Amino acid sequence: MPYDATKLKDWQIAELAEQNMPIPDDWRERLGLQKDEVVPYGRLCKLDFMKIMKRLKNRTDGRYIEVTAITPTPLGEGKSTTTMGIIEGLGKRGVNVGGCIRQPSGGPTMNIKGTAAGGGNALLIPMTEFSMGLTGDINDIMNAHNLAMVALTSRMQHERNYDDEQLQRLTGMRRLNIDPTRVEMGWIMDFCAQSLRNIVIGLGGRQDGYTMQSKFGIAVSSELMAMLAIVRDLADLRKRMDKITVAFDKKGNPVTTGDLEVGGAMTAWMRNAINPTLGCTVEYQPCMVHAGPFANIAVGQSSIIADRLGLKMFDYHVTESGFAADIGFEKFWNVKSRLSGLKPDVSVLVTTIRALKMHGGGPKVVAGLPLPDAYAKEDLKLLEKGLPNMLHHINTIRTAGISPVVCINCFHTDTKDEIAMVRKAAEAAGARCAVSTHWADGGDGALELADAVMDAAKEESEFKFLYPLDMKLRQRVEKIAKVVYGADGVAWSPDAEAKAKALESDPKYDDYATMMVKTHLSLTHDPSLKGVPKGWTLPIRDVLIYSGAKFLCPCAGAISLMPGTSSDPAFRRVDVDVKTGKVTGLF
């Protein structure tokens, strides 16, 4: 150790590391767990959250470390890799450390971005299982979500086919009078399938369903994934499951999963998903996997359940937020932390010199195409022009009252002068800064980063929310837009403003969280605008209602809940060795 990351692909490093990976019995001994607290799934295991929390309820929480990033290139800047690196670096320092990252979606894994397991010597294993379904959480979410749509569409068919007396006599159901033009929910699958964004269902005869327009989203955008990320336990999940708004009736009243009598069955499908799965780094430090990605269209956080568990089990618990600090960190700050009641000690801002050069006006970065030569050469002027993006995100973290640590996720093309420039700017902005080579060197390359994190964690956090819970929706959005994004203001479409006013006047929405939906590729709503744009207004075109998660989701710009598959997707290179059964080509 470490493995030669310049010669070996990620899946090859994972294959070598997995030869000595701890199995469930090993984890029981290493982590001091009881036999019934570990649920084996082959060489993987889940952790029985309720049993462990009951036993450790009086143990003092460890340090709470959050990982976010600057505005990324389409390639990503290495949050998962850095999360693994921090855990490995702290492990090298002899610290009792663990963490939690989000489960990757099959959409990106089979498309451009590939797996979200990290990379090089800062990698989560077992990589193949992690990348392709793990212990079934996303599959459970798909089944539970689609069962709600089965309940809705079958109900609509039966209400059309029977009068009130027949409906009551044959089914025992009351008429819900569902408005087919106001069905909020759609179907989900865990691939990027743009041809399913807008569909028509129920074609055929009267026994073939109810004919209407419908849609598909990607599985991890489901409200059920959001609920998995923010619930405190199984009882909380069950309570929320009856409150999901599936459609509206013809008088404008919500039709919920409780009305459809499907919430119990949906919870049954997700009963195992409530428990985090335990994996580890290639240096064998424990790391849980729980909840999902896509902070631009979802909450994009590893779960509250896993964080509560990790803070009891470890002296340092590292958790991951999706995309940049304007999206992932903002949701961690004002939504997840408010719901969890947990106060973070440190936020690590992952920074790459290539991304800063892009924000300084560098050539366009396109996922799936070779990186332009400009990013492999020293260019201090280009880098200097891009620094404001990093400084903007540092200021966002400092506004929350959290100690920021800038991690320069180092590439072999980065020069000493470029690194020095970034470090000087970060420290001048009030952040600690560490250079980390965890991708190449594992924990040994992350020692400076680990030391900076431990040093920052000694400071007393002055954590505070951006807005009070009694602030109205449009005021919250204005605050987020101006303070976090740097906008001059917000422009609501007539329909979105009318919906916002109606929601503000209804007391039942007063305690709903504000979950922004926005591109991750820019501080603005426009992914082409890099750096820190000035003189712009945030457009809000709609507000989605997630009544189970208790989220109101203002949509900025044109965001699709179903991504598309590229012309050169990753699945073209994924295969199976028929002699060994091992998967190849996963990065």
N, C-alpha and C positions, 0 to 999 in steps of 0.2 A: 504494500500500500504506500502511496496512492497508485492507482492504475494510470497507464499512459493515455490520457484523454485525447492526445493529438493523433494517436494511431487507432484507438478503439472507438467504435460507435457506442452510444449510450446503452443500447440493448446488449452489447457484448460485455460492457462493464457490469451491468446488472446481472447478467448470466454468471459471471465469475463471482460476484459478491454473494449471490443467492446460494452458492454452494455451502456457505457457513451461516446462513441466515437463521436466527433463532426461530424455533417452532413454539406453538402455544405452551407446552410444558416449560420451556426455557423462560418465556416471559413471566409465567406465574412465579418462578423462583427469583428472577432478576428484579421484578417490580413489587415483590411481596404481596401478590394477589392470592385470594382464596380460590379453591378449585372451582366453585360455582360462579366466580366472577369473570371467568374466561370462557367464551363460547367458541370452540374450534370450528373453522371452516377449512379443512385440509391443512395446508401449511400456514394459513392465515388464521386470525381469530378476531372476534368482536369482544368488546369490553362491556360487561353488564353494568350500565351506567347507574341504575338505581341502587344496586347492591353495593357497589364501590362507594358511592356518595353517602349511603347510610352509614357505612363503617368509618369513613374518613370525615364525617361532618364537622368534627371538632378540631380538625387539623388546620393550622394557619395556612392561608393561601401563599403560594410562591409569587415570584415576580412575573409580571404580565407584559410580554413583548409583542408588539404588532408590527407587521411588515407591509409596507406600501411602496410606491414608486413615483418617479416623475412621469410625465406624459410619454407613453411608449411609442416606439416605432411599431409597425405592424408585426414585427418579429418578436415583440416582448423583450423586456429588459432583465428578466431573470429573477422574479420575486420568489418563485418556488425553489429555484437553485440557491438563492440567497438564504431562504428560510432553512434549507437543508444545511447550508454552510454555517449559519449561526449555531444551529444545534450541534453540528460536528465540532466547531471551534470551542463552544462552551464545554462539550464533552472532553475535548483535549485538555481543558483547564481543570478537569476533575469535578465539574459541576453536575449535579443531578438535574438533567435537562430533558425535556421532551417537547412535542409540539403538535400542531394539527394543520393540515392543508386541505384544500378542497378536492373533491373527486372530479377528474376530468370528464367532459362530455365526449361521447362517441363522435359528435359532429366535427369538432376541431381535430380529434385524433385521426380521423379518416380523411381529413381535408388538408389544410395548409399547415396549421400551427403544430400539429402533432401532439404528443402526450404532454401532460403538465407535471411530470415526475421530477422536474429539475434536469440536471445534465452533468456530464463529466463525472467528477468525484463528489459531487453534491447532488445526489440522486436518491429518490425513494425506491425501495424494493419491497415486494416483488413487482418489477416494472410491468410485465405483461398483464398480470392480474389487475394491477392498478389502472392500466390504460384501457382494459377491455372488460368493464363491468364490476370488477372487484367482488364484493360479497352480495351484490344485487340491489343496492339502495336505489339507484336510478331506475332499474327495472320495476321495483316495488312502487316507486312514484308514478311511473308510466301506467301501471295497471290500476292504481288507485284513481289517478286523474281520468283516464279513459273510461273507467267504470262510471264516473259521474256523468260523462257524456252519453254512455249507454243508457243510464237511468233517465236522462233528460229526453233523448230522442225516442226511446220506446214509450215514454209517458205521452209525448206529443202525438205519436201514432195512435195510441189507444184512446186518447181523448178525442181525436178526430173520428175514429171508427165507431165509438159508442156514445149514446146519449147519457145523461146524468144517471138515470136509473140503472142502465146496463153497466156503466162504469163502476158504480158502487156495488152492484150485485156480483159482478164477475171478478172484480179486482180488489174491492174494499178501499178504493182510492177516491178522494175528492177531486173535483176538477180544478186544475191550477190555471187554466186559460193562458198558457205561455205564448208570448208574442214572438213569432218566428223571426221577426226583424230585429229583435233585441236579445239575441243569444250572446252572452258575454264570453263564455268559455268556448274553446275549440278542442281539437284533439292534439296529442303530442307524440313525437317520436324522437329518438336521440341521434338523429343524423341531420345534416344540412340539406334540406330538400325543398328548394325554392319552388318546385312545381306544385307543392302542397300548401302554399301560403293562402291561396284562395281556391276553394273547391265547391262543388255542388254534390250533395248527398241525397240518398233516398230515391234515386231514379228507379223506375220499374212500376210495379203495381202497388195496391194499397197495403199489401203485406210486406213490402220491401222498405218500410220506413217512411219518414216524413221528408218530403222533398224541400230542400232549402239550401241557401248558401251556408258554407261552413269554412273552417280553416284549420291548419296545423301550426303549432309552434314547436320549437325545440324543447326537449324534455326538461332541461334545467331551467327554462324560463317559467315553468309551472309554478303556480301559487303554492303547491305542495312542497316544492323545494325550498321556497322562501319560508314556509312554516317549519320545515325541518331545521333550518338554520337558526330560527329565533325562539322555538318553544323551549320550555324549561324541563319538561318531562313528558311521559306518555299521557298523563291526565290532561295536561295543557293541550297536547296535540288533539286528543279526542274531543275536548270542548270546542276547539276551533273548527274541527272538521265539519260540524253541522252548520257553520255560519258562512260557508263559501257561496258567493253569489254566482249562480250558473247562468241565469237569464232574468228577464223581467216579464211580468204578466201584462195583459193588455190595458191595465189601469196604471202601469208604471211602478208596481210594487216588486221588490226583489223576490226571485224564486231561488231558494237556497238548497244546498245538499241535504239539509235537515228536512225541508219540504218534500224532497224526493226520497227520503228515508234511506239514504245511501251512505251517510257518514260513518256508521258503524262498520260496514263492510270495507270502506276505504281505509279506515284505521287498521282493520285486520290485515289488509295488504301491507301496511307500513309498520306493523308491530316490531319487526326485526330491524328496520331502518333506523329506529330511534337510538340504537347502540352504535358508537363509533367503531370503525375497523382499525386494527393496529398493524401498521407497517413499520419500517425502520429505514434509516439512512444506510448507505453502503458501508458506513463505519459502525453500524448496528446500534445507534441511539434510537429510542422509540419515537415514533411519530404517528399520530392518529390521522385518519382520513374521514371527514364527515361534512356533508352538504356540498354545494356545487359552485360552478364558476359563473362568469358573465355578469360582472357588476354594472355593465352598461344597461342591461335589460332586467336584472334581478338584483337580489341583495348582495350576492357575490362574496359571502363571508363563510369561513369555516364556522362550525356551529357553536352556539352558546353552551350546549350540552358538553361538547368536547373541551371547551375552554374551562368550564366549571370543574370538569374532571381533571384536566391537566394541571390546574392550579392547586388541586389537592394532592396530586401524585408527584409533582415535580417542584424543585426549588425555582426553576426558570421554565416558564411555558411560553412557547413561541407560536403565534397564530398569524394567519395570512388573510389579507384583504385583496379583493380583485382590482386589477388595473391601477390607475394613478390615484394620487391623494385627493383629487377633486371628485372622484367617484367612490372608490373603495374605502378610502380613509374617512370621507365625509359620512358614509353610511355606517361605518364602524363607530364613528364618533357620536353621531346624533341619533342613530337608530339602535344598533346592536348594543352599545354600552348602556343606553338608557333602559333597554329591556332587560339586560343581564344584571345590572347593578354593579358590574365589575369595573374597577378603575385601572386603566392601563398605566404602566410605568414608563415605557419607552416606545417610540415609533421609529422604525428603521426605514429610511427613504432610499430605495434602490435607484442608483444612478449609473448610466453608462455614458461614456464619452461619445459613442456613435449617436445616441439619441440627442445629446446636447448639440452636436454638430447639425443634425437634422433640423432642430429648432432654430439654429442660427442661419438657416437658409441653404443647407446642404441639399444634394440631389434627392429626388423622391425615392423612398424605400418601399419596395414592393415585395410582399411575402411570396415566396416561391421562386423569386428571381435572384441572381447573384447580387451581393451588396456592391454598390458603386465604389470605384477605387478611391474616391475622395474620403471615404471613411477608414481607409487603411493607411492614410498618410497624415503626418502632423500638420495641423492647421489651427494655430492658436487664435487667429482672428475669427474664424468660423465658430470655434468653440466658445469664445468670449461672447459672441452675439447670442449664443444659445443658453448661456447661464441663467438669464432671468426666469426661464421655466423652472429650473431647480429652486431658485430663490423664492419663487411664488409658492411652491409646494412646502418649502421649509416654513414659510410664514403661516400657511394654513395649519400645519401641525402645531406651531407655537401658539396660534390663536386658541387652540384647544387646551393649552396649558400642559402639554406633554413634551418631554425631552426628545428632540429629534437627533438621530444619528444618521448621517449620510454615509451610505455604503457605496464606494466606487467599485462596482462589479467589473473587475479588470479583464480586458482582452489583451492578447499578446501584441496587438497593434498599437495599444495606448503607449504614449511616450512619457518620460519623466516630467517634462515641462507641462504637458497636458494635465497629468495627474496633479501636479503642484498647483496649477491654475484653479482646478475644481476644488481642491482642498482649501486653498486660500479663500475662495468665494464662500464656501460652505461655513467655514469657521467665522468669517466676518459677519455672516448672517445669524450667528448665535447657535450653530449646530456643531456637534462633534463630527469628525469625519474620519473614516477608516478605509484603507485600500484593502480589498480582499481578492484572493486568487483561489477561492474555494473550488471553482470548476476544474482547475488544473491540479490543485494540491490538496483538496479536501479540507479537513479540520486544521491541518498545519498552515494552510493558506488563509484561514479565517481567524487566526489568533488575535490580530489587531482589532478586527471587528468585534470579536467576543469580549475583549477587554474594554472597548468603547461602550458596548451594551451594558456590561456590569458596572462600569463607572457611572453611566447615565442613570441606571436604575437606583443608584444610591441617593439621587436627588429626590426631594419630596415633590410629587406631582401636584400641580394646581389645576387639575382637570375640571373643565367646565363646558357645558353644552353651548352650541351656537345660538339657540333660541329656546324659550320656555315652551312647555307643552301646550299652554293655553293660547299661544300665538296662532292666528288664523292661517289657513293654507296659503293664500296668495302672499301674505306677509313672509311666511317661511321661505317660499320659493324666491321671493325678491332678495331675502337675506342671503340665501345660498348662492344665488346668481351673482350678487355684488361682491360678497366677501370671499367665497370659495372659487368662483369662476373668473371674477374680474369683469363682469358685465356692467354696463351702465344702467340696465334695468331689464324688465320683462315685458314682452308683448304677447298677450293672450289672444288666441283666435276667438271669435264670437261664441262658438260652441263650447270651447274649453272654459271660457270665463263664465258662461251661464252655468255650466256644470259645477265649477268651483264655488260660485255663489250659493248654489243649492246645497252643496256639501257643507259649506260654512254655516248655513242656517239650520242644519240638522244636528242636534246635540249628540246623536249617537256616533258621529264621526270626530268628535272633539279630541279623543285620545288616539286617533289613528296616526301612525308614523308617516312621514313624508319620504317617499322612496323615488328619487329622481331617475328618469330614464333618458340617457344622453350618450352620445358617442364617447368612446374612450380615447380616441386619437387626437383630441384637441381639448383645450379648456373651454372652447365654445361648442355650439351645436354642429358646427361645420368641420368635418374631419380634415379638410384641406388646410385649415388655418393653424399654423404651428407657432411655437414660442409662447408669448403672452400677448395676445391681440388686445388692442385698445379700441374704444369707440364702437362697441357693438351691443346689440340687444338680444336677449335670449327669447326665442319664440316658443310658446307652449301651445301645442295643437290639440291635446286631449288630456284627460285625467282618467287613468284606469283605477278601478276599485277592486282591491283584494280584501274582501271582508272576513276571510278566515285568518289571514296573516295580520289583518287590521292595518293595511297599507293603502295610502292614496298615492298614486304614481303619476305625477305630471310628466308628459312626454315632450321632450325638446327636440324639434326637428323630426326628420323621417327615420324612425327606428323600426326595424322589423324583428318580430319575435322568432322568426325562422330564418337563420342565415342561409346563404347559398353555397353550393359546392363549386370549387374553382375548376379551371380547365386542366390543371395538373395536380390532382388530389393525392394525398399520401397513401391512400389505399392501393394505388398502383404498385407500390413498393413493398407492401406487407404480404407475407407469405408464411407457410408452415413447412418446416423440415419434416418430410413424411417418415423419416427413419426414427427421429427422436420426438416428434410432436411439438417441437419448440417453435414459437412464433419469431419470425425475423422481420427486420425492416422498420420496427417501431422506433425511429430516430437512431 
